[in-house]
């Protein structure tokens, strides 16, 4: 993945999350200009305090018009983007099928899927033109859904299907761009470890390990990762 100027710009959607902060650090270390997108200017400043090379942008990613406007501004300000990393998430569950509420499903759909739906469409042409990378986090729950996890697994399955469709679009359009899902059981950060020192968190993926996988994607051949579901445990 390259541009004529050699400059690279990556968008981190959900930048104030623990995974977003870890990825921002990794991208900066790899020479990227990072566009950190969040819903609150205050949270962006707090989460990314002291970091140079970060273009902080406030945007409601569930708002299609706002996302389209953001993409147009980044095209003008940065000449386009080379990577879009979608780290907007959330979790809600119940005790079984009948306890899966409409409110919980709608919240998950808006946070997890609608944000990916909007951002991937808005930035599709920029990524296609620059041989870019789109990546989002999927879940092992897609392959092994349970009744308590039904809504979450269904929404994450939508993420997988959408990424596969975007990958097909990149391929049929003859681009060097790639869309990839990185599959985790759950994410872990240092705060969680400090708050629960008695727990071992089996199968969890540390946000720093997720960041390493994501930042490696631009250097991997598109044929290898376009449409792939990468197991975060195996990398």
TIZA-860836 format. One record per residue (C-alpha): residue number from 1; x, y, z. Coordinates in steps of 0.05 Angstrom, whole numbers, always signed. Layout:
% residues N
NUFI  resi    east   north      up
NUFI   NUM       X       Y       Z
...
***
This chain:
% residues 235
NUFI  resi    east   north      up
NUFI     1      +0      +0      +0
NUFI     2     +31     +66     -21
NUFI     3     +16    +136     -45
NUFI     4     +56    +180     -91
NUFI     5     +77    +226     -34
NUFI     6     +96    +169     +12
NUFI     7     +52    +198     +67
NUFI     8      +3    +149     +99
NUFI     9     -61    +167    +136
NUFI    10    -102    +119    +178
NUFI    11    -171    +130    +208
NUFI    12    -184     +98    +275
NUFI    13    -259     +96    +288
NUFI    14    -272     +87    +362
NUFI    15    -206    +118    +380
NUFI    16    -221    +130    +454
NUFI    17    -229     +56    +469
NUFI    18    -171     +18    +499
NUFI    19    -161     -17    +432
NUFI    20    -165     +50    +396
NUFI    21    -112     +81    +440
NUFI    22     -66     +21    +432
NUFI    23     -75     +22    +356
NUFI    24     -62     +97    +353
NUFI    25      +5     +87    +388
NUFI    26     +23     +30    +341
NUFI    27      +5     +69    +279
NUFI    28     +45    +130    +301
NUFI    29    +105     +86    +314
NUFI    30     +98     +59    +243
NUFI    31     +99    +129    +214
NUFI    32     +25    +142    +201
NUFI    33     -14    +205    +209
NUFI    34     -73    +182    +251
NUFI    35    -143    +210    +246
NUFI    36    -174    +192    +313
NUFI    37    -250    +193    +309
NUFI    38    -294    +194    +370
NUFI    39    -361    +221    +393
NUFI    40    -333    +268    +446
NUFI    41    -277    +319    +439
NUFI    42    -264    +315    +514
NUFI    43    -255    +239    +513
NUFI    44    -210    +244    +452
NUFI    45    -165    +295    +487
NUFI    46    -163    +253    +551
NUFI    47    -150    +187    +517
NUFI    48     -97    +213    +469
NUFI    49     -65    +267    +512
NUFI    50      +6    +286    +493
NUFI    51      +6    +249    +426
NUFI    52     +32    +286    +365
NUFI    53     +13    +267    +295
NUFI    54     -60    +255    +314
NUFI    55    -116    +292    +278
NUFI    56    -174    +288    +327
NUFI    57    -243    +290    +296
NUFI    58    -311    +288    +330
NUFI    59    -364    +251    +290
NUFI    60    -428    +213    +303
NUFI    61    -413    +151    +262
NUFI    62    -485    +129    +264
NUFI    63    -503    +192    +223
NUFI    64    -493    +178    +149
NUFI    65    -490    +251    +129
NUFI    66    -439    +267    +184
NUFI    67    -395    +209    +162
NUFI    68    -399    +229     +89
NUFI    69    -378    +300    +109
NUFI    70    -320    +272    +149
NUFI    71    -295    +231     +90
NUFI    72    -299    +293     +45
NUFI    73    -260    +335     +95
NUFI    74    -206    +282    +102
NUFI    75    -200    +277     +26
NUFI    76    -189    +352     +25
NUFI    77    -143    +355     +86
NUFI    78    -101    +292     +75
NUFI    79    -112    +274      +2
NUFI    80    -150    +212     +23
NUFI    81    -138    +156     +73
NUFI    82     -98     +92     +67
NUFI    83    -131     +52    +123
NUFI    84    -196     +51    +161
NUFI    85    -196     +12    +226
NUFI    86    -264      +2    +257
NUFI    87    -261      -8    +332
NUFI    88    -330     +16    +351
NUFI    89    -363     -38    +393
NUFI    90    -405     -55    +452
NUFI    91    -437    -115    +485
NUFI    92    -506    -131    +512
NUFI    93    -533    -199    +530
NUFI    94    -587    -236    +568
NUFI    95    -601    -303    +599
NUFI    96    -634    -334    +538
NUFI    97    -671    -321    +473
NUFI    98    -733    -290    +505
NUFI    99    -691    -241    +544
NUFI   100    -659    -212    +481
NUFI   101    -693    -144    +480
NUFI   102    -707    -100    +420
NUFI   103    -673     -43    +457
NUFI   104    -609     -83    +466
NUFI   105    -608    -108    +394
NUFI   106    -620     -38    +367
NUFI   107    -564      -9    +410
NUFI   108    -516     -63    +386
NUFI   109    -536     -56    +314
NUFI   110    -526     +20    +314
NUFI   111    -460     +18    +352
NUFI   112    -428     -43    +320
NUFI   113    -457     -49    +250
NUFI   114    -486     +18    +229
NUFI   115    -420     +53    +244
NUFI   116    -383      +3    +200
NUFI   117    -437      +7    +146
NUFI   118    -430     +83    +144
NUFI   119    -355     +89    +148
NUFI   120    -338     +34     +98
NUFI   121    -384     +64     +46
NUFI   122    -360    +135     +57
NUFI   123    -286    +116     +52
NUFI   124    -293     +60      +1
NUFI   125    -270    +101     -59
NUFI   126    -210    +130     -22
NUFI   127    -187     +61      +1
NUFI   128    -198     +32     -68
NUFI   129    -158     +87    -101
NUFI   130    -100     +81     -53
NUFI   131     -97      +6     -46
NUFI   132    -119     +15     +26
NUFI   133    -140     -30     +83
NUFI   134    -207     -36    +119
NUFI   135    -208     -78    +182
NUFI   136    -258     -90    +237
NUFI   137    -262    -134    +298
NUFI   138    -306    -196    +294
NUFI   139    -320    -248    +348
NUFI   140    -314    -322    +360
NUFI   141    -387    -318    +380
NUFI   142    -405    -316    +306
NUFI   143    -382    -388    +297
NUFI   144    -408    -411    +365
NUFI   145    -469    -369    +383
NUFI   146    -505    -381    +448
NUFI   147    -574    -362    +471
NUFI   148    -549    -310    +522
NUFI   149    -504    -280    +468
NUFI   150    -554    -284    +411
NUFI   151    -562    -210    +394
NUFI   152    -487    -196    +399
NUFI   153    -470    -257    +356
NUFI   154    -522    -238    +304
NUFI   155    -495    -167    +297
NUFI   156    -423    -191    +293
NUFI   157    -445    -240    +239
NUFI   158    -470    -179    +201
NUFI   159    -401    -147    +208
NUFI   160    -370    -210    +179
NUFI   161    -418    -212    +120
NUFI   162    -409    -138    +105
NUFI   163    -333    -143    +106
NUFI   164    -337    -203     +58
NUFI   165    -381    -161     +12
NUFI   166    -333    -102     +14
NUFI   167    -276    -150      -1
NUFI   168    -314    -175     -61
NUFI   169    -324    -103     -84
NUFI   170    -250     -88     -78
NUFI   171    -233    -150    -117
NUFI   172    -284    -139    -173
NUFI   173    -263     -66    -179
NUFI   174    -192     -90    -193
NUFI   175    -161     -53    -134
NUFI   176    -104     -71     -88
NUFI   177    -148     -54     -28
NUFI   178    -168    -106     +23
NUFI   179    -222    -115     +76
NUFI   180    -207    -161    +135
NUFI   181    -240    -185    +199
NUFI   182    -198    -198    +260
NUFI   183    -232    -249    +305
NUFI   184    -228    -246    +381
NUFI   185    -263    -279    +438
NUFI   186    -259    -215    +479
NUFI   187    -209    -159    +489
NUFI   188    -165    -147    +549
NUFI   189    -127     -85    +572
NUFI   190     -82     -68    +631
NUFI   191    -137     -35    +670
NUFI   192    -178     -99    +669
NUFI   193    -118    -139    +693
NUFI   194    -106     -90    +750
NUFI   195    -179     -91    +771
NUFI   196    -183    -167    +770
NUFI   197    -113    -195    +788
NUFI   198    -145    -261    +807
NUFI   199    -170    -274    +736
NUFI   200    -130    -307    +680
NUFI   201    -175    -284    +622
NUFI   202    -167    -348    +580
NUFI   203    -172    -336    +506
NUFI   204    -175    -261    +511
NUFI   205    -135    -217    +464
NUFI   206     -95    -160    +494
NUFI   207    -108     -94    +458
NUFI   208     -33     -87    +444
NUFI   209     -34    -154    +407
NUFI   210     -95    -133    +367
NUFI   211     -60     -68    +349
NUFI   212      +1    -107    +323
NUFI   213     -43    -150    +278
NUFI   214     -80     -89    +251
NUFI   215     -18     -48    +237
NUFI   216     +12    -107    +200
NUFI   217     -45    -111    +149
NUFI   218     -20     -56    +101
NUFI   219     +45     -95     +92
NUFI   220     +10    -160     +74
NUFI   221     -10    -178      +2
NUFI   222     -84    -163     -13
NUFI   223     -95    -233     -39
NUFI   224     -75    -260     +29
NUFI   225    -121    -217     +71
NUFI   226    -178    -192     +28
NUFI   227    -240    -226     +55
NUFI   228    -200    -263    +108
NUFI   229    -221    -276    +180
NUFI   230    -157    -273    +219
NUFI   231    -156    -310    +286
NUFI   232    -124    -261    +335
NUFI   233     -95    -318    +375
NUFI   234     -57    -345    +315
NUFI   235     -45    -277    +282
***
